[in-house]
Amino acid sequence: MNFSELRSAISAHVNRNFTDAQLVLFVSLAEDEIRNDVRVRVQLNAATGTTTDNYIPAPLDLMEVRSLTMGQTLMRYTEPGQFTDMVDAQQRGAYTILGDYIYVTEPVGTDYELVYWSAFERLAADIDTNWLLTNAANVYLFAGCKHAAVFMKDVESVQGYEALYRQAVSALNSREGAAMIGGQM
């Protein structure tokens, strides 16, 4: 399935014709929701390097840090206010995130490995697709239909599509979670 086919499927499922701009909006809203809910193996990425300052530039597709290792130390996330206190006290082993930067307590010149959850590419061109649309199109479809139902002010359909979306996400995350720890694929 591609972006064009997804928009057509949303219209067919809710049995209503929408403008292309409306369908693009429904998919965009669905993608925002999916970013918060779906975590699958293909979203895990790693960035490595050596610090040249007291921060690491966050990858552009960063959604959530899974782990940050500097040297041999597994770093722990600290709230920005506490992080400043730790820096002042010259404590090590912590990081915080401010804007597009991951600030660290380790010395400049320390090697790091950042493992993080990345976002799926947003759909833009008619022929666009991504891993999620190829492997779990129902997640996109039900989220898009839910947003179409919200637009139509159809409360019953919103609730139905929300339930279908939640079931699809739960099944996908469970399957992928099991695969990440050596369960069934």
Order of alpha helices (4+ residues) and beta strands (2+ residues): alpha-alpha-beta-beta-beta-beta-beta-alpha-beta-beta-beta-alpha-alpha-alpha
